[in-house]
């Protein structure tokens, strides 16, 4: 079963969380930092 990721919520906007959000933004996936 394959699923497409359409949007992502990231808990924590420190160094690691912001890096993950930046990489997701680079591939066009909207991300929300909480």
mmCIF file of the N, C-alpha and C atoms, coordinates in Angstrom:
data_MODEL
# 
_entry.id   MODEL 
# 
loop_
_atom_site.group_PDB 
_atom_site.id 
_atom_site.type_symbol 
_atom_site.label_atom_id 
_atom_site.label_alt_id 
_atom_site.label_comp_id 
_atom_site.label_asym_id 
_atom_site.label_entity_id 
_atom_site.label_seq_id 
_atom_site.pdbx_PDB_ins_code 
_atom_site.Cartn_x 
_atom_site.Cartn_y 
_atom_site.Cartn_z 
_atom_site.occupancy 
_atom_site.B_iso_or_equiv 
_atom_site.pdbx_formal_charge 
_atom_site.auth_seq_id 
_atom_site.auth_comp_id 
_atom_site.auth_asym_id 
_atom_site.auth_atom_id 
_atom_site.pdbx_PDB_model_num 
ATOM 1   N N  . UNK A 1 1  ? 0.841  -1.171 0.000  1.00 0.00 ? 1  UNK A N  1 
ATOM 2   C CA . UNK A 1 1  ? 0.000  0.000  0.000  1.00 0.00 ? 1  UNK A CA 1 
ATOM 3   C C  . UNK A 1 1  ? 0.891  1.240  0.000  1.00 0.00 ? 1  UNK A C  1 
ATOM 4   N N  . UNK A 1 2  ? 0.718  2.092  -0.979 1.00 0.00 ? 2  UNK A N  1 
ATOM 5   C CA . UNK A 1 2  ? 1.477  3.341  -1.071 1.00 0.00 ? 2  UNK A CA 1 
ATOM 6   C C  . UNK A 1 2  ? 0.578  4.507  -0.706 1.00 0.00 ? 2  UNK A C  1 
ATOM 7   N N  . UNK A 1 3  ? 1.131  5.444  0.035  1.00 0.00 ? 3  UNK A N  1 
ATOM 8   C CA . UNK A 1 3  ? 0.399  6.652  0.403  1.00 0.00 ? 3  UNK A CA 1 
ATOM 9   C C  . UNK A 1 3  ? 1.243  7.865  0.041  1.00 0.00 ? 3  UNK A C  1 
ATOM 10  N N  . UNK A 1 4  ? 0.590  8.903  -0.414 1.00 0.00 ? 4  UNK A N  1 
ATOM 11  C CA . UNK A 1 4  ? 1.272  10.148 -0.739 1.00 0.00 ? 4  UNK A CA 1 
ATOM 12  C C  . UNK A 1 4  ? 1.163  11.097 0.449  1.00 0.00 ? 4  UNK A C  1 
ATOM 13  N N  . UNK A 1 5  ? 2.290  11.661 0.859  1.00 0.00 ? 5  UNK A N  1 
ATOM 14  C CA . UNK A 1 5  ? 2.300  12.630 1.955  1.00 0.00 ? 5  UNK A CA 1 
ATOM 15  C C  . UNK A 1 5  ? 1.922  13.986 1.377  1.00 0.00 ? 5  UNK A C  1 
ATOM 16  N N  . UNK A 1 6  ? 0.841  14.580 1.907  1.00 0.00 ? 6  UNK A N  1 
ATOM 17  C CA . UNK A 1 6  ? 0.351  15.857 1.386  1.00 0.00 ? 6  UNK A CA 1 
ATOM 18  C C  . UNK A 1 6  ? 0.742  17.037 2.254  1.00 0.00 ? 6  UNK A C  1 
ATOM 19  N N  . UNK A 1 7  ? 0.802  16.845 3.566  1.00 0.00 ? 7  UNK A N  1 
ATOM 20  C CA . UNK A 1 7  ? 1.235  17.897 4.483  1.00 0.00 ? 7  UNK A CA 1 
ATOM 21  C C  . UNK A 1 7  ? 1.729  17.241 5.760  1.00 0.00 ? 7  UNK A C  1 
ATOM 22  N N  . UNK A 1 8  ? 2.570  17.973 6.502  1.00 0.00 ? 8  UNK A N  1 
ATOM 23  C CA . UNK A 1 8  ? 3.234  17.415 7.673  1.00 0.00 ? 8  UNK A CA 1 
ATOM 24  C C  . UNK A 1 8  ? 3.190  18.428 8.809  1.00 0.00 ? 8  UNK A C  1 
ATOM 25  N N  . UNK A 1 9  ? 2.994  17.945 10.024 1.00 0.00 ? 9  UNK A N  1 
ATOM 26  C CA . UNK A 1 9  ? 3.114  18.777 11.223 1.00 0.00 ? 9  UNK A CA 1 
ATOM 27  C C  . UNK A 1 9  ? 4.354  18.318 11.977 1.00 0.00 ? 9  UNK A C  1 
ATOM 28  N N  . UNK A 1 10 ? 5.195  19.263 12.382 1.00 0.00 ? 10 UNK A N  1 
ATOM 29  C CA . UNK A 1 10 ? 6.435  18.962 13.092 1.00 0.00 ? 10 UNK A CA 1 
ATOM 30  C C  . UNK A 1 10 ? 6.335  19.564 14.483 1.00 0.00 ? 10 UNK A C  1 
ATOM 31  N N  . UNK A 1 11 ? 6.492  18.727 15.490 1.00 0.00 ? 11 UNK A N  1 
ATOM 32  C CA . UNK A 1 11 ? 6.438  19.190 16.879 1.00 0.00 ? 11 UNK A CA 1 
ATOM 33  C C  . UNK A 1 11 ? 7.836  19.584 17.313 1.00 0.00 ? 11 UNK A C  1 
ATOM 34  N N  . UNK A 1 12 ? 8.029  20.861 17.579 1.00 0.00 ? 12 UNK A N  1 
ATOM 35  C CA . UNK A 1 12 ? 9.337  21.364 17.986 1.00 0.00 ? 12 UNK A CA 1 
ATOM 36  C C  . UNK A 1 12 ? 10.011 22.084 16.839 1.00 0.00 ? 12 UNK A C  1 
ATOM 37  N N  . UNK A 1 13 ? 10.360 23.337 17.044 1.00 0.00 ? 13 UNK A N  1 
ATOM 38  C CA . UNK A 1 13 ? 10.947 24.127 15.955 1.00 0.00 ? 13 UNK A CA 1 
ATOM 39  C C  . UNK A 1 13 ? 12.387 24.520 16.271 1.00 0.00 ? 13 UNK A C  1 
ATOM 40  N N  . UNK A 1 14 ? 13.104 23.625 16.914 1.00 0.00 ? 14 UNK A N  1 
ATOM 41  C CA . UNK A 1 14 ? 14.516 23.868 17.196 1.00 0.00 ? 14 UNK A CA 1 
ATOM 42  C C  . UNK A 1 14 ? 15.361 23.576 15.967 1.00 0.00 ? 14 UNK A C  1 
ATOM 43  N N  . UNK A 1 15 ? 16.606 23.263 16.189 1.00 0.00 ? 15 UNK A N  1 
ATOM 44  C CA . UNK A 1 15 ? 17.531 22.998 15.086 1.00 0.00 ? 15 UNK A CA 1 
ATOM 45  C C  . UNK A 1 15 ? 17.070 21.831 14.228 1.00 0.00 ? 15 UNK A C  1 
ATOM 46  N N  . UNK A 1 16 ? 16.697 20.749 14.856 1.00 0.00 ? 16 UNK A N  1 
ATOM 47  C CA . UNK A 1 16 ? 16.293 19.558 14.109 1.00 0.00 ? 16 UNK A CA 1 
ATOM 48  C C  . UNK A 1 16 ? 14.940 19.760 13.411 1.00 0.00 ? 16 UNK A C  1 
ATOM 49  N N  . UNK A 1 17 ? 13.960 20.309 14.132 1.00 0.00 ? 17 UNK A N  1 
ATOM 50  C CA . UNK A 1 17 ? 12.637 20.515 13.549 1.00 0.00 ? 17 UNK A CA 1 
ATOM 51  C C  . UNK A 1 17 ? 12.655 21.474 12.374 1.00 0.00 ? 17 UNK A C  1 
ATOM 52  N N  . UNK A 1 18 ? 13.405 22.550 12.498 1.00 0.00 ? 18 UNK A N  1 
ATOM 53  C CA . UNK A 1 18 ? 13.474 23.511 11.395 1.00 0.00 ? 18 UNK A CA 1 
ATOM 54  C C  . UNK A 1 18 ? 14.218 22.929 10.198 1.00 0.00 ? 18 UNK A C  1 
ATOM 55  N N  . UNK A 1 19 ? 15.196 22.075 10.451 1.00 0.00 ? 19 UNK A N  1 
ATOM 56  C CA . UNK A 1 19 ? 15.906 21.402 9.355  1.00 0.00 ? 19 UNK A CA 1 
ATOM 57  C C  . UNK A 1 19 ? 14.998 20.448 8.598  1.00 0.00 ? 19 UNK A C  1 
ATOM 58  N N  . UNK A 1 20 ? 14.181 19.708 9.338  1.00 0.00 ? 20 UNK A N  1 
ATOM 59  C CA . UNK A 1 20 ? 13.217 18.802 8.700  1.00 0.00 ? 20 UNK A CA 1 
ATOM 60  C C  . UNK A 1 20 ? 12.215 19.607 7.878  1.00 0.00 ? 20 UNK A C  1 
ATOM 61  N N  . UNK A 1 21 ? 11.712 20.705 8.430  1.00 0.00 ? 21 UNK A N  1 
ATOM 62  C CA . UNK A 1 21 ? 10.757 21.554 7.711  1.00 0.00 ? 21 UNK A CA 1 
ATOM 63  C C  . UNK A 1 21 ? 11.381 22.129 6.443  1.00 0.00 ? 21 UNK A C  1 
ATOM 64  N N  . UNK A 1 22 ? 12.637 22.522 6.507  1.00 0.00 ? 22 UNK A N  1 
ATOM 65  C CA . UNK A 1 22 ? 13.320 23.072 5.331  1.00 0.00 ? 22 UNK A CA 1 
ATOM 66  C C  . UNK A 1 22 ? 13.446 22.022 4.235  1.00 0.00 ? 22 UNK A C  1 
ATOM 67  N N  . UNK A 1 23 ? 13.788 20.802 4.598  1.00 0.00 ? 23 UNK A N  1 
ATOM 68  C CA . UNK A 1 23 ? 13.919 19.740 3.599  1.00 0.00 ? 23 UNK A CA 1 
ATOM 69  C C  . UNK A 1 23 ? 12.568 19.413 2.967  1.00 0.00 ? 23 UNK A C  1 
ATOM 70  N N  . UNK A 1 24 ? 11.515 19.390 3.777  1.00 0.00 ? 24 UNK A N  1 
ATOM 71  C CA . UNK A 1 24 ? 10.180 19.143 3.228  1.00 0.00 ? 24 UNK A CA 1 
ATOM 72  C C  . UNK A 1 24 ? 9.756  20.269 2.299  1.00 0.00 ? 24 UNK A C  1 
ATOM 73  N N  . UNK A 1 25 ? 10.076 21.509 2.652  1.00 0.00 ? 25 UNK A N  1 
ATOM 74  C CA . UNK A 1 25 ? 9.748  22.643 1.791  1.00 0.00 ? 25 UNK A CA 1 
ATOM 75  C C  . UNK A 1 25 ? 10.501 22.556 0.466  1.00 0.00 ? 25 UNK A C  1 
ATOM 76  N N  . UNK A 1 26 ? 11.718 22.041 0.494  1.00 0.00 ? 26 UNK A N  1 
ATOM 77  C CA . UNK A 1 26 ? 12.511 21.903 -0.731 1.00 0.00 ? 26 UNK A CA 1 
ATOM 78  C C  . UNK A 1 26 ? 11.868 20.954 -1.732 1.00 0.00 ? 26 UNK A C  1 
ATOM 79  N N  . UNK A 1 27 ? 11.118 19.965 -1.246 1.00 0.00 ? 27 UNK A N  1 
ATOM 80  C CA . UNK A 1 27 ? 10.467 19.013 -2.156 1.00 0.00 ? 27 UNK A CA 1 
ATOM 81  C C  . UNK A 1 27 ? 8.987  19.337 -2.366 1.00 0.00 ? 27 UNK A C  1 
ATOM 82  N N  . UNK A 1 28 ? 8.530  20.480 -1.814 1.00 0.00 ? 28 UNK A N  1 
ATOM 83  C CA . UNK A 1 28 ? 7.179  20.948 -2.087 1.00 0.00 ? 28 UNK A CA 1 
ATOM 84  C C  . UNK A 1 28 ? 6.095  20.427 -1.162 1.00 0.00 ? 28 UNK A C  1 
ATOM 85  N N  . UNK A 1 29 ? 6.461  19.899 0.000  1.00 0.00 ? 29 UNK A N  1 
ATOM 86  C CA . UNK A 1 29 ? 5.471  19.410 0.957  1.00 0.00 ? 29 UNK A CA 1 
ATOM 87  C C  . UNK A 1 29 ? 5.267  20.478 2.027  1.00 0.00 ? 29 UNK A C  1 
ATOM 88  N N  . UNK A 1 30 ? 4.037  20.998 2.172  1.00 0.00 ? 30 UNK A N  1 
ATOM 89  C CA . UNK A 1 30 ? 3.800  22.007 3.201  1.00 0.00 ? 30 UNK A CA 1 
ATOM 90  C C  . UNK A 1 30 ? 3.999  21.423 4.596  1.00 0.00 ? 30 UNK A C  1 
ATOM 91  N N  . UNK A 1 31 ? 4.630  22.176 5.457  1.00 0.00 ? 31 UNK A N  1 
ATOM 92  C CA . UNK A 1 31 ? 4.872  21.693 6.817  1.00 0.00 ? 31 UNK A CA 1 
ATOM 93  C C  . UNK A 1 31 ? 4.485  22.773 7.817  1.00 0.00 ? 31 UNK A C  1 
ATOM 94  N N  . UNK A 1 32 ? 4.015  22.333 8.963  1.00 0.00 ? 32 UNK A N  1 
ATOM 95  C CA . UNK A 1 32 ? 3.586  23.219 10.037 1.00 0.00 ? 32 UNK A CA 1 
ATOM 96  C C  . UNK A 1 32 ? 4.458  22.965 11.249 1.00 0.00 ? 32 UNK A C  1 
ATOM 97  N N  . UNK A 1 33 ? 5.105  24.003 11.747 1.00 0.00 ? 33 UNK A N  1 
ATOM 98  C CA . UNK A 1 33 ? 5.924  23.888 12.960 1.00 0.00 ? 33 UNK A CA 1 
ATOM 99  C C  . UNK A 1 33 ? 5.062  24.230 14.165 1.00 0.00 ? 33 UNK A C  1 
ATOM 100 N N  . UNK A 1 34 ? 5.008  23.314 15.110 1.00 0.00 ? 34 UNK A N  1 
ATOM 101 C CA . UNK A 1 34 ? 4.219  23.532 16.328 1.00 0.00 ? 34 UNK A CA 1 
ATOM 102 C C  . UNK A 1 34 ? 5.133  23.627 17.507 1.00 0.00 ? 34 UNK A C  1 
# 
